[in-house]
Amino acid sequence: MEQHKLKPSAGAKHKRKRVGRGDGSGHGTYSGRGCKGQKSRAGGGVRLGFEGGQLPLIKRLPRKRGFVNIFRAEYSIVNVGELKVFPPNADVTPKELLEVGLIKSSKHPVKILGDGEIDRPLVIKANKFSAAAEKKIVAAGGRVESI
């Protein structure tokens, strides 16, 4: 098979419809646009999403078009299972979490979540704790402190 010998299969290509070439062509007089009105004219028609002046769906549902809550707090998340990198009885602060690489930036507040298991007592200082995380840390003999 050679590239210059490739051809589309029979019936795959259609000739362009040439409108406005006389009544004998089958697309003369109004050229398939009907009679008068906004859609019959050159450049006519309505923009995408226009509903005849009724408040469009896209304006009625702001969350569907990308609503952004400007007051949303973005947290750096750490699971208790990831805290095994610290030795027993260590103080775990956002600064230590950053040094170890468990969080990417100290710009956001830190929240500790309860996924995984913790097997050593740690003193963890963070902005927020989930109920499950707090339970697991205390059960392991550790302590939680909210900053």
N, C-alpha and C positions, 0 to 999 in steps of 0.2 A: 504494500500500500504506500502510495506516494502522496504527499500533501497537495500537489497541484492537480491531482486526479480526484480529490474528494468532492462529492456533490450531495446536496440535500436530497432526502428521499422524495419520491413523487408525491405531489400534493402538499408539501410542507411550505412552499413559497407561494405567496399570493401577490397578484399585481395590485398596485396602489389604486384606490378608487379615485377616478378623476371626475369631480363634480362640476356642475355649471358648464357643461359642454353641449348644451342643446337638449331638446325634449327627446330626441331619438336615443340618447344615451341611457335613458332611464333615471338620470340624476340631473335633469335640467330644471328650469324655472326656479324652484326654491332650494334646490341642491340638498334635499333631505333635511332641511331645517324647519320645515313646517311653514306657517304663515305668520308674519309679524312677531312682535314681542321681543323681550330682552335676549332670549337665547337664539334668536334668528339673526342677530346683528353681529358684525365683526367686533371682536373684543368683548362681546356680551357674555352674560352668565354671572353667577354669584361666586363669592370666594368659598373656600373650603370651610365647612362647619356653619355656614349661614343658614338660618332657619326662618327666613322671611320676616325678620325683625323680632321674632320671639326670642327671649333670652336663651342663647345656645346652651346645649348640654355641657360643653366644656367650661362655660362660665358658672353654670349651676352647681357643678361638682368640683370645687377647688382642689380637693385632695387627689383627684384623678389626674390633674395636670401638673402635679409636682409641688404640693404644699410642703413648706419647710418651716418647722417650728423653731423660731430663733432663740427660744429659751431652753431648748433641749440640752441636757448635760451629757457630755461625751465622757465615758469612763474608760480607763485602762483596766482591762480585766485579767485577773490571775486566779487560777483554780488552786484549791488546797493541795491537790496531787502534785503540782509543780514545785511546791515549797520543800521538797525532799533534798534540794541542793544545799540547804542551810544546815549547819550542825545543830545538835540539840541545845536548847536554852538560848539560842541566838536571838538578837533583836532584829526584826524584819521591818524595815521602813521603806518608803518609796525610793529613797536613794540607793539602798542595798538592792532592791528589785531591779533598778535601772542598771547598776553595775554588773549584775549577774546576767542581764539580758532578758528578763521575764516581761519587762515593759519597754516600749520603744522610746517613750518621751516622758519627762516629768511635768509636761504642760497640762495633762489631764489628771483629774483625781483618780485614785486607785480604788477598785472594788474587788473584794475577795469573794469568789463563788465556791460552792461546795462540791464540784466535780472531782472525783479521785479520793484517795485515802491519805491520811497524815499519820505517821507513826512516831513522831517525836514532839516534845513540848517546845513551843516557840512563842515568843512575845511578838505579836503582829500588830503593827500600827498602820492603819489605812483609813481612807475616808468613809468607806461603807463596807458592810459585810452582809452576805445573805444569811438567812436564818440557819440553813443547813451547814454553811461554812463555819459559823460561830459555834454550832453544836459540836462539830467534828474537832475543832481546835481545842475547845474546852475539854472534850472527852479524852484527847491525847495528852492532857496535862498542861496545855498552853494557856495563853491569855490574849484577849483581844482588846485593842485600844483604838477608839475612834479619834481621828485627828481633827 
